[in-house]
Amino acid sequence: MAAEMDELLEPYAHDQPEYARAFATFLAHTDQKVKAIAWLTALVNGLRSHHLFVDAGAGDGSTTAALAKLFERTIAIEPNRVLRAELARRCPEAEIVETP
């Protein structure tokens, strides 16, 4: 039973292209990301220092791209290779790492 479940879930493991597609579908049908970016931007604007932004679990880079322009340096951490490729496309100025 556990092996069957693993096989069923494998396409949706965090490092698979199917996961990235499912995540993109979710984001296309919610305003959660837009609201989060607006809230985070307001929060960042209130900070005294804008030297370094570290985004752990940066995903496809949509939030990273919105906030990186507010900082001098950005480090984005994303273990999913598919999402990391999109992150690199959206945030060429960021230092992108697979693991901390």
C-alpha positions as CSV (number, residue, x, y, z in Angstrom):
1,M,0.0,0.0,0.0
2,A,2.8,2.5,0.9
3,A,4.7,1.7,-2.3
4,E,1.5,2.3,-4.4
5,M,1.0,5.6,-2.6
6,D,4.6,6.6,-3.2
7,E,4.2,5.8,-6.9
8,L,1.0,7.8,-7.1
9,L,2.6,10.8,-5.5
10,E,6.0,10.7,-7.2
11,P,4.9,13.1,-10.1
12,Y,4.1,15.7,-7.4
13,A,7.3,15.4,-5.5
14,H,8.8,18.9,-4.9
15,D,11.6,18.3,-7.5
16,Q,9.4,17.2,-10.4
17,P,8.0,19.4,-13.3
18,E,4.5,18.3,-12.4
19,Y,4.8,20.0,-9.0
20,A,5.8,23.3,-10.6
21,R,2.8,23.0,-13.0
22,A,0.4,22.3,-10.2
23,F,1.8,25.2,-8.2
24,A,1.5,27.5,-11.2
25,T,-2.1,26.4,-11.6
26,F,-2.9,27.2,-8.0
27,L,-1.3,30.7,-8.2
28,A,-3.3,31.4,-11.4
29,H,-6.5,31.0,-9.5
30,T,-5.8,32.9,-6.3
31,D,-4.8,36.5,-5.4
32,Q,-2.8,35.2,-2.4
33,K,0.6,36.0,-4.1
34,V,-0.5,39.6,-5.1
35,K,-1.7,40.3,-1.5
36,A,1.4,38.8,0.0
37,I,3.7,40.9,-2.2
38,A,1.8,44.1,-1.3
39,W,2.0,43.3,2.4
40,L,5.7,42.4,2.2
41,T,6.5,45.5,0.2
42,A,4.9,47.8,2.8
43,L,6.8,45.9,5.5
44,V,10.1,46.2,3.7
45,N,9.6,49.9,3.0
46,G,9.4,50.4,6.8
47,L,12.8,48.8,7.4
48,R,15.9,50.9,8.2
49,S,18.3,48.8,6.2
50,H,17.9,47.4,2.7
51,H,21.3,45.7,2.3
52,L,20.4,42.0,2.1
53,F,17.3,40.1,1.2
54,V,17.3,36.3,1.7
55,D,14.4,34.4,0.2
56,A,14.3,30.8,1.5
57,G,12.0,28.8,-0.6
58,A,12.0,31.3,-3.4
59,G,9.8,29.2,-5.7
60,D,9.4,30.6,-9.2
61,G,10.8,34.0,-8.2
62,S,7.7,36.0,-8.5
63,T,7.9,37.3,-4.9
64,T,11.7,37.4,-5.1
65,A,11.6,39.6,-8.2
66,A,9.1,42.0,-6.6
67,L,11.2,42.5,-3.4
68,A,14.7,42.2,-4.8
69,K,14.5,45.6,-6.4
70,L,14.1,47.0,-2.9
71,F,17.5,45.6,-1.7
72,E,21.2,46.0,-2.6
73,R,21.8,42.2,-2.6
74,T,19.5,39.2,-2.9
75,I,20.1,35.6,-2.1
76,A,17.4,33.2,-3.2
77,I,17.3,29.6,-2.0
78,E,15.2,27.1,-3.9
79,P,15.7,23.3,-3.9
80,N,13.3,22.5,-6.7
81,R,15.3,22.5,-10.0
82,V,12.3,23.4,-12.2
83,L,11.3,26.3,-10.0
84,R,14.9,27.3,-9.6
85,A,15.2,27.6,-13.4
86,E,12.2,30.0,-13.5
87,L,13.6,31.9,-10.5
88,A,16.9,32.4,-12.4
89,R,15.0,33.8,-15.4
90,R,12.9,36.2,-13.3
91,C,15.7,37.3,-11.0
92,P,19.0,37.4,-12.9
93,E,20.4,39.8,-10.4
94,A,19.9,37.4,-7.5
95,E,22.5,35.0,-6.1
96,I,20.6,31.6,-6.4
97,V,21.5,28.6,-4.4
98,E,20.0,25.1,-4.2
99,T,20.4,24.6,-0.5
100,P,21.4,26.9,2.4
